[in-house]
Amino acid sequence: MANPTTGYVRIVDFTSNSSARIKQAVDALAKTGATRYVIDLRGTSRGDLDTGVEAARLFVRNATLTVKVSRDPAARPDAKDKTRKDSVTAQANDGAVTAPVVLLIDSGTSGAAELFAAALDGNKRADLVGERTIGRAARQQLVKLPDGSGLLLTTVRYLSPASVAIHEKGLTPDVHVPEPDVDFGADPPAGDAALEKAIERLTQPQKQAA
């Protein structure tokens, strides 16, 4: 607990069971009095991209979580746009957690964590506090060339719910707080200005959930 009513959840990586792990943590904190949550994604970069999107279902219902852009194999050779867009959507039975949430992000937040943050932010389920994220929201493949060099080929790009690019751009926080010099081995870290700002943000009017 960050304080008597605010639960603190630190996500180190995203896996196929992240939703269950986060729900377990939220439920445990609720039993000790938490009615709102700060989820710390600072330095979180590990995990397949889709696991971050799937974990967002815990907080969002009946809305777009991300948009995947890839090459359309059915596109005509003379087509100007050979890409296809596929939306990943949360269903009516998603969104089990409805309490207010603020996410802590920084330049080490990337990949699955960025997509998780983009889904919550884009659906007005969470404010973002901290620093701009790094901008790694694409699936890439290394193709070896005959001369021994390689070509890094982007096969899928992930966009925000509003179809805004994340890759190489990152996510901009609602409230910018420089990266604090704290012990991230402590839960929650002591003397953490970003955490304090996040708690303050939770006491203000929240974004309206989609």
C-alpha positions as CSV (number, residue, x, y, z in Angstrom):
1,M,0.0,0.0,0.0
2,A,1.3,3.5,-0.9
3,N,-1.1,5.0,1.6
4,P,-4.3,3.7,3.4
5,T,-6.4,3.9,0.2
6,T,-3.9,3.6,-2.7
7,G,-2.5,0.3,-3.8
8,Y,0.9,0.1,-5.5
9,V,1.5,-2.6,-8.2
10,R,4.9,-3.1,-9.9
11,I,4.9,-4.9,-13.2
12,V,8.4,-6.3,-14.0
13,D,7.4,-8.1,-17.2
14,F,4.4,-9.2,-19.2
15,T,3.6,-12.9,-19.8
16,S,0.6,-14.9,-20.8
17,N,-0.6,-14.9,-17.2
18,S,-0.1,-11.2,-16.5
19,S,-3.8,-10.5,-16.3
20,A,-4.3,-13.1,-13.6
21,R,-1.2,-11.9,-11.7
22,I,-2.4,-8.3,-11.8
23,K,-5.9,-9.2,-10.8
24,Q,-4.6,-11.2,-7.9
25,A,-2.5,-8.2,-6.7
26,V,-5.4,-5.8,-7.1
27,D,-7.7,-8.1,-5.1
28,A,-5.2,-8.6,-2.3
29,L,-4.7,-4.8,-2.0
30,A,-8.4,-4.2,-2.1
31,K,-8.8,-6.4,1.0
32,T,-6.4,-4.1,2.9
33,G,-8.3,-1.0,1.9
34,A,-7.2,0.0,-1.6
35,T,-9.8,1.9,-3.7
36,R,-7.4,3.2,-6.3
37,Y,-4.1,2.0,-7.8
38,V,-0.8,3.2,-9.1
39,I,0.7,0.7,-11.5
40,D,4.5,1.1,-12.0
41,L,5.7,0.4,-15.5
42,R,9.1,2.1,-15.2
43,G,11.9,0.1,-16.8
44,T,9.4,-2.5,-17.9
45,S,10.4,-3.9,-21.3
46,R,10.2,-7.7,-21.2
47,G,7.3,-9.6,-22.8
48,D,5.7,-10.3,-26.1
49,L,3.8,-7.3,-27.4
50,D,0.5,-9.1,-27.5
51,T,0.7,-9.9,-23.7
52,G,0.6,-6.2,-22.9
53,V,-2.5,-5.8,-25.1
54,E,-4.2,-8.8,-23.5
55,A,-3.5,-7.6,-19.9
56,A,-5.2,-4.3,-20.8
57,R,-8.5,-6.2,-21.0
58,L,-8.5,-6.3,-17.3
59,F,-9.2,-2.5,-17.2
60,V,-11.0,-1.8,-20.5
61,R,-14.3,-3.1,-21.9
62,N,-16.2,-2.6,-25.2
63,A,-13.4,-0.6,-26.8
64,T,-10.4,-0.8,-29.1
65,L,-7.1,-1.8,-27.3
66,T,-4.7,-1.4,-30.3
67,V,-4.6,-1.4,-34.0
68,K,-2.2,-3.7,-35.9
69,V,-0.8,-2.5,-39.2
70,S,0.7,-5.1,-41.5
71,R,1.2,-5.8,-45.2
72,D,-2.0,-7.0,-46.9
73,P,-1.3,-10.2,-48.8
74,A,-4.4,-9.6,-50.9
75,A,-3.5,-6.1,-52.0
76,R,-3.3,-5.6,-55.8
77,P,0.2,-5.0,-57.1
78,D,-0.8,-1.5,-58.4
79,A,-2.5,-0.5,-55.1
80,K,-1.1,2.7,-53.5
81,D,-1.7,1.4,-50.0
82,K,-0.7,-2.3,-49.5
83,T,-1.2,-2.3,-45.7
84,R,-4.1,-3.7,-43.7
85,K,-5.3,-2.6,-40.3
86,D,-6.7,-5.0,-37.7
87,S,-8.3,-3.7,-34.5
88,V,-7.9,-5.7,-31.3
89,T,-11.0,-5.0,-29.2
90,A,-12.0,-5.6,-25.6
91,Q,-15.3,-7.3,-25.1
92,A,-18.3,-6.6,-22.8
93,N,-17.1,-9.2,-20.2
94,D,-13.7,-7.5,-20.0
95,G,-12.8,-4.6,-17.7
96,A,-13.1,-6.4,-14.4
97,V,-11.1,-3.7,-12.6
98,T,-13.0,-0.4,-12.6
99,A,-11.2,1.5,-9.8
100,P,-9.2,4.7,-10.7
101,V,-5.7,4.0,-12.0
102,V,-2.5,6.0,-12.7
103,L,0.4,4.5,-14.6
104,L,4.1,5.4,-14.0
105,I,6.2,5.4,-17.1
106,D,9.7,6.4,-18.2
107,S,12.2,6.0,-21.0
108,G,12.7,2.4,-20.0
109,T,9.0,1.6,-20.6
110,S,8.8,-0.2,-23.9
111,G,7.1,-2.9,-25.9
112,A,4.3,-4.7,-24.2
113,A,4.3,-2.2,-21.3
114,E,3.8,0.6,-23.9
115,L,0.9,-1.1,-25.5
116,F,-0.7,-1.7,-22.1
117,A,-0.2,1.9,-21.2
118,A,-1.5,3.1,-24.6
119,A,-4.7,1.0,-24.3
120,L,-5.5,2.4,-20.8
121,D,-4.6,5.9,-21.7
122,G,-6.4,5.8,-25.0
123,N,-9.6,4.6,-23.4
124,K,-9.4,7.2,-20.6
125,R,-8.9,4.5,-18.0
126,A,-5.6,5.9,-16.7
127,D,-3.4,8.9,-16.6
128,L,0.3,8.6,-17.4
129,V,2.9,10.1,-15.0
130,G,6.6,10.2,-15.5
131,E,8.7,10.5,-18.6
132,R,8.2,9.8,-22.4
133,T,8.4,6.1,-23.2
134,I,11.0,4.8,-25.7
135,G,8.7,3.9,-28.6
136,R,9.1,0.3,-29.4
137,A,5.8,-1.0,-30.6
138,A,6.6,-3.1,-33.7
139,R,7.3,-6.7,-34.5
140,Q,10.5,-7.0,-36.5
141,Q,12.4,-9.7,-38.2
142,L,16.1,-9.8,-39.1
143,V,16.7,-10.9,-42.7
144,K,20.3,-12.1,-43.6
145,L,21.6,-10.9,-46.9
146,P,24.0,-12.9,-49.2
147,D,26.9,-10.5,-48.4
148,G,26.6,-11.3,-44.7
149,S,24.9,-8.1,-43.7
150,G,21.3,-8.0,-42.4
151,L,18.1,-6.1,-42.9
152,L,15.8,-5.4,-40.0
153,L,12.3,-5.7,-41.5
154,T,9.2,-4.4,-39.6
155,T,6.3,-6.8,-40.2
156,V,3.7,-5.4,-37.8
157,R,3.3,-2.0,-36.2
158,Y,1.0,-1.4,-33.2
159,L,-0.9,1.8,-33.0
160,S,-2.8,3.4,-30.1
161,P,-6.6,2.9,-29.9
162,A,-7.0,6.2,-31.9
163,S,-4.6,4.8,-34.6
164,V,-1.7,7.1,-33.5
165,A,1.8,5.7,-34.1
166,I,3.7,4.6,-31.0
167,H,6.8,3.0,-32.5
168,E,9.8,5.4,-32.6
169,K,7.6,8.1,-31.0
170,G,6.7,6.8,-27.6
171,L,3.9,7.9,-25.2
172,T,3.8,11.4,-23.7
173,P,2.9,11.5,-20.0
174,D,-0.1,13.6,-18.8
175,V,2.2,14.8,-16.0
176,H,5.9,15.0,-16.6
177,V,8.1,14.1,-13.6
178,P,11.9,13.5,-14.1
179,E,13.2,10.1,-13.3
180,P,13.8,9.9,-9.5
181,D,16.9,8.5,-7.9
182,V,15.2,5.9,-5.8
183,D,15.6,2.2,-4.8
184,F,13.3,0.3,-7.1
185,G,13.9,-2.8,-5.0
186,A,11.6,-1.3,-2.4
187,D,7.8,-1.6,-2.8
188,P,6.8,1.2,-3.0
189,P,10.0,3.2,-3.4
190,A,10.6,5.8,-0.7
191,G,11.1,9.4,-1.7
192,D,9.6,8.8,-5.1
193,A,8.4,12.2,-6.6
194,A,6.7,10.4,-9.5
195,L,4.8,8.1,-7.2
196,E,3.8,11.1,-5.0
197,K,2.5,12.9,-8.1
198,A,0.6,9.8,-9.2
199,I,-1.1,9.6,-5.9
200,E,-2.0,13.3,-6.1
201,R,-3.4,12.7,-9.6
202,L,-5.7,10.0,-8.2
203,T,-7.4,12.5,-6.0
204,Q,-8.2,14.7,-9.0
205,P,-11.1,14.2,-11.4
206,Q,-10.3,11.1,-13.5
207,K,-10.6,10.6,-17.3
208,Q,-13.9,9.2,-18.2
209,A,-13.7,5.5,-19.1
210,A,-14.8,4.4,-22.5
